[in-house]
């Protein structure tokens, strides 16, 4: 294999499916060009709401997905990047300050790191047993004046940095890495699943204008909000499309498998009454989007997101969901447009996270230095490599 050709693997361990995607990345005119060469999936046994509840069952599922991906790619997967999602994710805000320490009060990278670290320490008590991902810089101010762009190299006295801290439960984070290790795969790095999905679900224009990405999974729904190209809010609701399937199964007295099918395609051509189906679906999405709206009202979050709401995940497939989201959230709403075709018969809504994880890894790879994003292991400032993901 050419030195300029690389193989990158992404793993997404969801509550309903485990997905493994293999990329071949080649350099063309100085830019990385990627191609999906292998994909594997398996029912996620032993996983609930993103947590491993039965290691043996989860391991068998991961091994099955890996085997299928390896067969399709004709490549043995021995290292990968991992998406972290589910209820274990949370986000906190932090405010850090420092006084410029450099000569002539010129702001240095160390000053910025110190301000970020100070802010993180202020919320450390809220993050007991947490694995903290690199902080995302939301706002920088120098002597109480907002800094547009980089503060490094500017002259001033008091530096302030506001950050969004995304974290995951450390014990489960380690469990997922151990699971991969037992399957013979070394995890090179991990990325919060909603941020990985955003790389392929939202354009840079959407993020810059302001957009909300709602990923409706099987057991959880993750909401991520972007403004001025940065993720400014992230939270997880303990409700997912499985709740809709369960309600349909009860109302129509059918199996969970049949309920899951009509959830996706509707009741046209069946003996089930459409009016009753519409009522169940409407009730589910009304409760879901109302809970999201109420969450942001409690946060006193300003409801100005010109790009609107984007729905993805398996729960986005039910008809009528965008209309209900539009009415309740009072924003334009649509289902994410697919950047790729179905893989292994799976609708693209299920693939955004694993696809995005691979794209994230492509941008971080050492040989893709021209992208301007260094690898985490070699980045002096951990926040900087992450922030560049969201700069248009």
Secondary structure by P-SEA (a helix, b strand, c coil): ccccbbbbbbbbbcccbbbbbbbbbbbcccbbbbbbcbbbbcccccccccccccaaaaaaaaaaaaaaaaaaaccccccbbbbbbcccbbbbbbbbbbccccccccccaaaaaaaaaaaaaaacccccccccccccccbbbccccccccccccccccbbbbbbbbbbccaaaaaaaaaaaaaacccccccccaaaaaaaccccaaaaaabbbbbbbcccbbbbbbbccccccccccccccaaaaaaaaaaaacccaaaaaaaaacccccccccaaaaaaaaaaaaaaaaaaaaaaaaaacccccccccbbbbcccccccaaaaaaaaacccccccccccccccccccccccaaaaaaaaaaaaacccccccccccccccccaaaaaaaaccc
